[in-house]
Amino acid sequence: MASACGDNCYPVCDSINPRGQGQLPNFAGLRGSITEDGFLHVAAGNYVPALLLLQETDIVAGADLLFVDCVGATGLRGIDWFWVHERYGLLALISGPNDDGTLACSPLPADDWSCPDFDNRTDGADFTWGPFPPYQISAEACLNGTKIDWALPEDGSNLTGEPNITDWGYVVSWGTENDPDVLADWNVNPNHTPLPGQPGYLAAPPGGEPTSHVITGWGGASINATVTTALQYTDPDAADTLPYRSAAFFRVVEDPARLDPGVFQVGNAVAPFVTRTGGDLVLAWPAVGGASGYSIQVFDLATRQPIACPAGLDCAPATTSTTFSGGASTAMQHGFRVFAVDGCGDPSMN
């Protein structure tokens, strides 16, 4: 995008009238040019309107010496085409070769990108089709598996109801692979939740999007996981319906993958420490690593039977102590037992 100050941002290396300029360390000059233009229109039947961005980069670096600008200047010019969509994200990237002075028509004149060696070749391309991925992913070990949590796409998109799209939702993939894109590849990794249209698929209707899943049955000591958004798209011309997914940009690692039930417990002294303060009872117990909270089971000591949580007591505290208001003034004598609760909501096996 054009800078607001033109050539006056920093007057070094300004002979080619760059759109944006700056200063590098040691008084090296920098000039650059970025333009954007157009829309991509593909053939009817597989139409995805997208913004076409053309980035033309022109960098020159040189030193200031005795009031002479750009002494010993070296340059690099490049061209990149980006196709992006508001909801689908990056569709494609094509990069032309950089002009470092070795092309047939080098050096390229200022603002002239017409060199055949420059415009008609590419040195790299990257294509992806899919919606925005989840914004954030986290993992937490539980007694019965690994809980994966994610945030909705950063742009808030939900493609339910978009033309030719059904089964908007999420797919969780896991294994030992370190590359998240390989981890999310349904064709090579069988460890994933059901795909779009399959029973048990994590569908995401507007307002009812899932944001977590517990992976069970994984036998590895540690686990790598990633989450992608997914959908089914029907091509109007080919009349076929195929599943697609977003790119997988990152993974999470949880080690160990599951909590050890022999360690995840309050301990042999499962009864909490109870002290009396006036008419109240204060309960306290040791912290358990990996616990998201605790659960208190209450007994009537006369019958030794469990009872419902009495008024004045929080039986699901988040910390390692709680106060039973009025507990020392009741006619019934109470007994207590505390369980640690993991991130999946399951209690310890005390």
C-alpha positions as CSV (number, residue, x, y, z in Angstrom):
1,M,0.0,0.0,0.0
2,A,1.2,3.5,-0.8
3,S,2.9,5.3,2.0
4,A,1.6,8.7,3.1
5,C,4.9,10.5,2.8
6,G,6.1,9.5,-0.6
7,D,9.8,10.1,-1.1
8,N,10.1,12.1,2.1
9,C,10.0,9.0,4.5
10,Y,13.7,8.8,4.2
11,P,15.5,10.3,1.2
12,V,18.2,7.7,0.8
13,C,17.9,5.7,-2.5
14,D,14.9,7.6,-3.7
15,S,15.8,8.0,-7.3
16,I,13.3,5.3,-8.4
17,N,10.4,7.0,-6.6
18,P,9.5,4.1,-4.2
19,R,6.1,4.0,-2.6
20,G,7.6,3.1,0.8
21,Q,11.0,3.8,2.3
22,G,12.8,3.3,5.5
23,Q,16.3,3.0,7.1
24,L,18.2,-0.1,7.9
25,P,20.9,-0.3,10.6
26,N,24.3,1.3,9.7
27,F,22.6,3.9,7.4
28,A,21.7,1.4,4.7
29,G,18.9,2.5,2.5
30,L,15.7,0.6,1.8
31,R,13.1,1.1,-0.9
32,G,10.1,-1.0,-1.7
33,S,7.0,-1.1,-3.7
34,I,3.8,-3.1,-3.1
35,T,0.7,-2.9,-5.3
36,E,-2.6,-4.7,-5.1
37,D,-5.2,-5.0,-7.8
38,G,-8.0,-7.1,-9.2
39,F,-10.3,-10.0,-8.5
40,L,-9.9,-13.6,-9.5
41,H,-12.8,-15.0,-11.6
42,V,-12.6,-18.7,-12.3
43,A,-14.8,-20.8,-14.7
44,A,-18.5,-21.1,-13.8
45,G,-19.3,-24.3,-11.9
46,N,-16.3,-24.1,-9.6
47,Y,-16.5,-20.4,-8.8
48,V,-14.7,-19.0,-5.8
49,P,-14.6,-15.1,-5.9
50,A,-11.2,-14.0,-4.5
51,L,-9.1,-10.9,-4.2
52,L,-6.1,-11.0,-6.4
53,L,-3.1,-9.3,-4.7
54,L,0.0,-8.5,-6.7
55,Q,3.0,-7.7,-4.6
56,E,6.0,-6.2,-6.4
57,T,9.0,-5.9,-4.1
58,D,11.9,-3.7,-5.0
59,I,14.6,-3.6,-2.4
60,V,17.9,-1.6,-2.7
61,A,20.4,-1.4,0.1
62,G,23.5,0.8,0.1
63,A,25.6,3.0,2.4
64,D,25.8,6.8,2.8
65,L,29.3,8.0,2.3
66,L,30.3,11.7,2.4
67,F,26.8,12.9,1.5
68,V,26.6,10.4,-1.5
69,D,23.5,8.2,-1.3
70,C,23.5,4.4,-2.0
71,V,27.2,3.8,-2.4
72,G,27.8,0.2,-3.4
73,A,24.0,-0.4,-3.7
74,T,22.8,-3.9,-4.3
75,G,19.2,-4.7,-5.3
76,L,16.7,-7.5,-5.4
77,R,13.3,-7.4,-7.2
78,G,10.6,-9.9,-6.9
79,I,6.9,-10.4,-7.8
80,D,4.3,-12.5,-5.9
81,W,0.6,-13.1,-6.7
82,F,-1.7,-14.0,-3.9
83,W,-5.3,-15.2,-4.2
84,V,-7.2,-14.7,-0.9
85,H,-10.8,-14.9,0.1
86,E,-12.5,-13.3,3.0
87,R,-13.7,-16.7,4.4
88,Y,-11.8,-19.4,2.6
89,G,-8.4,-17.8,3.4
90,L,-5.4,-18.2,1.2
91,L,-6.2,-20.0,-2.1
92,A,-2.9,-19.7,-4.0
93,L,0.5,-18.1,-4.1
94,I,2.7,-17.9,-7.2
95,S,6.1,-16.3,-7.0
96,G,8.2,-15.1,-9.9
97,P,12.0,-15.4,-9.8
98,N,13.9,-12.7,-8.0
99,D,16.0,-10.4,-10.2
100,D,19.4,-10.2,-8.6
101,G,21.0,-8.8,-11.7
102,T,21.6,-12.1,-13.5
103,L,18.4,-12.2,-15.7
104,A,18.7,-11.7,-19.5
105,C,17.3,-8.2,-19.4
106,S,18.9,-7.1,-16.1
107,P,19.1,-4.5,-14.7
108,L,15.4,-3.9,-15.0
109,P,14.5,-0.2,-15.5
110,A,12.5,1.5,-12.7
111,D,8.8,0.6,-12.6
112,D,9.3,-1.9,-15.5
113,W,8.3,-5.5,-14.9
114,S,8.0,-6.5,-18.5
115,C,11.1,-8.7,-18.8
116,P,10.0,-12.1,-20.2
117,D,12.5,-13.8,-17.9
118,F,10.9,-12.1,-15.0
119,D,7.2,-12.1,-15.6
120,N,6.7,-15.4,-17.5
121,R,8.5,-17.8,-15.1
122,T,7.9,-18.9,-11.5
123,D,10.3,-20.2,-8.9
124,G,7.6,-21.5,-6.6
125,A,3.9,-21.9,-6.1
126,D,1.7,-22.9,-3.1
127,F,-1.9,-23.8,-3.5
128,T,-4.4,-24.5,-0.7
129,W,-8.2,-24.7,-0.7
130,G,-10.1,-24.5,2.4
131,P,-11.6,-22.4,5.1
132,F,-9.8,-20.7,8.0
133,P,-8.5,-23.1,10.6
134,P,-9.2,-22.9,14.3
135,Y,-7.6,-19.9,15.9
136,Q,-5.9,-21.7,18.8
137,I,-5.5,-25.3,20.0
138,S,-4.5,-26.7,23.4
139,A,-4.2,-30.2,24.8
140,E,-4.7,-31.6,28.4
141,A,-4.1,-35.1,29.7
142,C,-7.0,-36.8,31.4
143,L,-7.5,-40.2,33.0
144,N,-9.4,-41.6,30.0
145,G,-7.6,-39.8,27.2
146,T,-6.3,-36.5,25.9
147,K,-8.6,-33.5,25.8
148,I,-8.1,-31.2,22.8
149,D,-9.6,-27.7,22.9
150,W,-9.8,-25.2,20.2
151,A,-11.1,-21.7,19.5
152,L,-13.3,-20.8,16.5
153,P,-11.7,-19.4,13.4
154,E,-10.2,-16.0,14.0
155,D,-12.5,-14.3,11.5
156,G,-15.6,-15.8,13.1
157,S,-16.6,-17.5,9.9
158,N,-19.1,-20.3,9.7
159,L,-19.7,-21.6,6.1
160,T,-23.0,-23.2,6.9
161,G,-25.4,-22.2,4.2
162,E,-22.8,-21.0,1.7
163,P,-23.4,-22.1,-1.9
164,N,-22.7,-25.8,-2.6
165,I,-21.3,-26.3,1.0
166,T,-22.6,-28.7,3.6
167,D,-21.3,-30.3,6.8
168,W,-19.3,-27.5,8.1
169,G,-17.4,-28.7,11.2
170,Y,-14.1,-29.9,12.6
171,V,-11.8,-32.9,12.4
172,V,-9.3,-33.7,15.1
173,S,-6.2,-35.7,14.0
174,W,-3.5,-37.2,16.2
175,G,-0.4,-39.5,16.2
176,T,3.4,-39.2,16.4
177,E,3.9,-37.1,13.2
178,N,5.6,-33.7,13.9
179,D,4.5,-32.0,10.7
180,P,0.9,-30.7,11.3
181,D,0.0,-30.9,7.7
182,V,1.0,-34.5,7.4
183,L,-0.8,-35.1,10.7
184,A,-4.0,-33.7,9.3
185,D,-3.7,-35.6,6.0
186,W,-6.7,-38.0,6.0
187,N,-5.1,-40.1,3.2
188,V,-2.0,-41.0,5.2
189,N,-3.1,-40.7,8.8
190,P,-5.9,-43.0,10.0
191,N,-6.1,-41.4,13.4
192,H,-8.8,-38.8,13.2
193,T,-12.4,-38.1,14.1
194,P,-15.1,-38.9,11.5
195,L,-14.9,-36.9,8.3
196,P,-17.7,-34.6,6.9
197,G,-20.9,-36.6,6.4
198,Q,-19.8,-39.6,8.4
199,P,-21.5,-40.7,11.6
200,G,-20.1,-39.0,14.7
201,Y,-18.7,-36.0,12.6
202,L,-18.1,-32.9,14.7
203,A,-20.6,-30.8,12.9
204,A,-20.7,-27.1,13.7
205,P,-24.0,-25.4,13.1
206,P,-24.0,-21.6,13.8
207,G,-24.2,-21.1,17.6
208,G,-23.6,-24.7,18.3
209,E,-20.0,-25.2,17.3
210,P,-18.0,-27.8,19.2
211,T,-14.7,-26.6,20.8
212,S,-13.3,-29.7,22.4
213,H,-12.9,-33.4,21.9
214,V,-11.4,-36.2,24.0
215,I,-9.1,-38.6,22.2
216,T,-9.4,-42.1,23.7
217,G,-7.8,-45.4,22.8
218,W,-4.4,-43.9,22.0
219,G,-1.7,-46.2,23.3
220,G,1.3,-43.9,22.9
221,A,3.1,-42.4,25.9
222,S,2.8,-38.9,24.3
223,I,0.6,-37.5,21.6
224,N,0.7,-34.9,18.8
225,A,-2.6,-33.5,17.6
226,T,-4.0,-30.8,15.3
227,V,-7.5,-29.6,14.5
228,T,-8.8,-28.4,11.1
229,T,-12.1,-27.0,9.9
230,A,-13.8,-29.2,7.3
231,L,-16.7,-29.2,4.9
232,Q,-18.2,-30.9,1.9
233,Y,-18.3,-29.1,-1.4
234,T,-20.5,-30.1,-4.4
235,D,-19.1,-29.1,-7.8
236,P,-22.1,-28.1,-9.9
237,D,-20.4,-29.2,-13.2
238,A,-19.0,-32.5,-12.0
239,A,-22.0,-33.1,-9.6
240,D,-19.6,-34.7,-7.1
241,T,-19.4,-34.0,-3.4
242,L,-16.0,-34.2,-1.8
243,P,-14.7,-33.4,1.7
244,Y,-12.2,-30.6,2.1
245,R,-10.3,-29.3,5.1
246,S,-8.4,-26.1,6.1
247,A,-4.7,-25.9,6.3
248,A,-3.0,-27.3,9.4
249,F,-0.6,-24.7,10.6
250,F,0.4,-26.0,14.0
251,R,0.1,-28.9,16.3
252,V,0.0,-29.5,20.1
253,V,2.0,-32.0,22.1
254,E,0.9,-33.6,25.4
255,D,3.4,-35.7,27.3
256,P,2.2,-37.9,29.0
257,A,-0.9,-38.3,26.9
258,R,-2.9,-39.7,29.8
259,L,-2.9,-39.2,33.6
260,D,-1.7,-42.1,35.7
261,P,-4.7,-43.1,37.9
262,G,-2.2,-44.4,40.6
263,V,-0.8,-40.9,40.9
264,F,-3.8,-38.7,40.1
265,Q,-5.5,-39.0,43.5
266,V,-5.7,-37.1,46.7
267,G,-3.7,-39.8,48.4
268,N,-4.1,-42.6,51.0
269,A,-5.6,-40.1,53.5
270,V,-8.6,-39.3,51.3
271,A,-10.5,-37.7,54.1
272,P,-9.8,-34.0,54.1
273,F,-8.4,-32.2,57.1
274,V,-11.3,-30.6,59.0
275,T,-10.9,-27.7,61.4
276,R,-13.6,-25.9,63.3
277,T,-13.9,-22.1,63.2
278,G,-16.9,-20.9,65.3
279,G,-19.9,-22.5,63.8
280,D,-18.2,-23.4,60.5
281,L,-16.0,-26.3,59.3
282,V,-13.0,-25.6,57.1
283,L,-12.0,-28.5,54.8
284,A,-8.5,-28.7,53.3
285,W,-6.5,-31.3,51.4
286,P,-3.3,-31.8,49.4
287,A,-3.1,-30.4,45.8
288,V,-3.1,-33.0,43.0
289,G,-1.1,-32.2,39.8
290,G,-3.3,-32.0,36.7
291,A,-6.5,-31.5,38.6
292,S,-8.9,-28.9,37.2
293,G,-10.9,-29.0,40.4
294,Y,-12.2,-31.2,43.2
295,S,-15.3,-33.1,44.2
296,I,-16.5,-33.6,47.8
297,Q,-18.6,-36.6,48.8
298,V,-20.6,-36.1,52.0
299,F,-21.7,-38.8,54.4
300,D,-24.1,-39.0,57.4
301,L,-21.8,-40.5,60.0
302,A,-24.7,-42.0,61.9
303,T,-25.7,-44.2,58.9
304,R,-22.4,-44.1,57.1
305,Q,-24.4,-43.4,53.9
306,P,-23.6,-40.7,51.3
307,I,-26.0,-37.8,51.3
308,A,-26.7,-34.9,48.9
309,C,-24.4,-31.9,49.2
310,P,-25.7,-29.9,52.2
311,A,-26.5,-26.2,52.1
312,G,-23.6,-24.0,53.0
313,L,-21.0,-26.3,51.4
314,D,-19.5,-26.0,47.9
315,C,-19.0,-29.7,46.9
316,A,-17.2,-28.8,43.7
317,P,-14.4,-26.4,44.7
318,A,-11.7,-25.3,42.3
319,T,-9.1,-25.0,45.0
320,T,-7.8,-27.2,47.8
321,S,-9.9,-25.8,50.6
322,T,-13.5,-24.8,51.2
323,T,-15.7,-23.7,54.1
324,F,-18.9,-25.5,55.2
325,S,-20.8,-22.6,56.6
326,G,-22.8,-23.6,59.7
327,G,-21.4,-27.2,59.4
328,A,-20.3,-27.2,63.1
329,S,-23.8,-26.2,64.3
330,T,-25.9,-28.8,62.7
331,A,-27.4,-31.8,64.5
332,M,-26.1,-34.2,61.9
333,Q,-22.5,-35.3,62.0
334,H,-20.8,-35.3,58.6
335,G,-18.0,-37.2,57.0
336,F,-16.2,-36.1,53.9
337,R,-14.2,-37.6,51.1
338,V,-12.4,-35.6,48.4
339,F,-11.7,-36.6,44.8
340,A,-9.5,-34.8,42.3
341,V,-11.3,-34.0,39.0
342,D,-9.4,-34.0,35.7
343,G,-9.8,-31.6,32.8
344,C,-12.4,-34.0,31.2
345,G,-14.6,-34.0,34.3
346,D,-13.7,-37.4,35.5
347,P,-12.9,-38.0,39.2
348,S,-9.9,-39.7,40.6
349,M,-10.1,-43.3,41.6
350,N,-9.5,-42.8,45.4
